[in-house]
């Protein structure tokens, strides 16, 4: 069984309003600064524009090219990449 599966089942049965209320109550009592910071970062990310929308056409084309390479099997392992990089750097 996957982690958190019990909680996922409970959340699936709850209305959005019920989940919000439970989260608000939990957050109001939360003292863990690290967890609060992480949750705040998630909030900020969620509120920001999609990073893909901010890319230039050249950047989008490069991503599409990489995706096409992946689908076509034109890939190398990280280990192979670093071997080539080290060789190129040494001249």
C-alpha positions as CSV (number, residue, x, y, z in Angstrom):
1,X,0.0,0.0,0.0
2,X,1.3,3.4,-0.9
3,X,2.2,6.0,1.8
4,X,-0.6,8.3,2.8
5,X,-3.3,6.1,1.1
6,X,-5.5,6.3,4.2
7,X,-5.4,10.1,4.1
8,X,-6.0,10.2,0.4
9,X,-9.2,8.2,0.9
10,X,-10.4,10.5,3.6
11,X,-9.6,13.6,1.4
12,X,-11.5,12.1,-1.5
13,X,-14.6,11.8,0.6
14,X,-14.4,15.3,1.9
15,X,-15.8,18.4,0.2
16,X,-13.5,21.1,-0.8
17,X,-15.0,23.4,1.9
18,X,-14.5,20.7,4.6
19,X,-10.8,20.2,3.6
20,X,-10.2,24.0,3.7
21,X,-11.8,24.3,7.1
22,X,-9.7,21.4,8.4
23,X,-6.5,22.9,7.0
24,X,-7.3,26.3,8.4
25,X,-7.8,24.8,11.9
26,X,-4.6,22.8,11.6
27,X,-2.6,25.8,10.3
28,X,-3.8,28.0,13.1
29,X,-2.2,25.6,15.6
30,X,0.9,24.8,13.7
31,X,4.2,26.0,15.4
32,X,6.8,24.3,13.1
33,X,8.5,27.2,11.4
34,X,10.1,25.0,8.8
35,X,6.8,23.4,7.8
36,X,5.1,26.8,7.8
37,X,7.9,28.1,5.5
38,X,7.5,25.2,3.1
39,X,3.7,25.6,3.0
40,X,4.2,29.4,2.4
41,X,6.5,28.6,-0.5
42,X,4.0,26.2,-2.0
43,X,1.4,29.0,-1.7
44,X,3.6,31.5,-3.5
45,X,4.4,29.0,-6.2
46,X,0.7,28.2,-6.7
47,X,-0.1,31.9,-7.0
48,X,2.7,32.7,-9.5
49,X,2.4,32.3,-13.2
50,X,3.3,29.1,-14.8
51,X,7.0,29.2,-15.4
52,X,6.5,27.7,-19.0
53,X,4.5,30.8,-19.9
54,X,7.5,33.0,-19.1
55,X,9.9,31.2,-21.4
56,X,11.0,32.6,-24.7
57,X,10.2,30.9,-28.0
58,X,13.8,29.7,-28.2
59,X,13.6,28.1,-24.8
60,X,10.3,26.4,-25.6
61,X,11.8,25.1,-28.9
62,X,14.8,23.7,-26.9
63,X,12.4,21.9,-24.5
64,X,10.4,20.5,-27.4
65,X,13.7,19.3,-29.1
66,X,14.7,17.6,-25.8
67,X,11.3,15.9,-25.6
68,X,11.6,14.7,-29.2
69,X,15.1,13.3,-28.5
70,X,13.7,11.5,-25.5
71,X,10.9,10.0,-27.4
72,X,13.3,8.9,-30.2
73,X,15.6,7.3,-27.8
74,X,18.4,9.8,-28.4
75,X,19.6,9.8,-24.8
76,X,22.7,9.1,-22.7
77,X,23.2,8.4,-19.1
78,X,24.4,11.0,-16.6
79,X,27.6,9.0,-16.3
80,X,28.2,9.2,-20.0
81,X,27.5,12.9,-20.0
82,X,30.0,13.6,-17.3
83,X,32.7,11.4,-19.0
84,X,32.3,13.5,-22.1
85,X,32.3,16.7,-20.2
86,X,35.5,15.9,-18.3
87,X,37.2,14.8,-21.6
88,X,36.2,18.0,-23.3
89,X,37.4,20.1,-20.4
90,X,40.8,18.4,-20.3
91,X,41.2,19.2,-24.0
